[in-house]
């Protein structure tokens, strides 16, 4: 499945999590619930994936952690904030560049309607 098709499946899973749990919980709760929902749908994923950064030949081990990496190609950055800020999109774009992935989803579970809290971020897609 390519990144775009995979993103639709993930958005559906996130909507189901939001439908059941609603807004107002901690990010960690949504991460665990989304992990369970993806597993129920047979979608491979990893949580808290260490991501290395480097600068002029020096590597910074586990400098960052991806909230979730789906099927090895879709990066998820989960939030539970009042309003998504441009900094959140910039953070996800940096993660995409460092990981070499082309598509990421920024998902804010604190939105009244989850579709309003989802942003697609692309890196050369």
Secondary structure, 3 states (H helix, E strand, C coil): CCHHHHHHHHHHHHHHHHHHHCCCCCHHHHHHHHHHHHHHCCCCEEEEEEEEEEECCEEEEEEEEEEEEECCCEEEEEECCCCCCHHHHHHHHHHHHHHCCCEEEEEECCCCCHHHHEEEEECCC
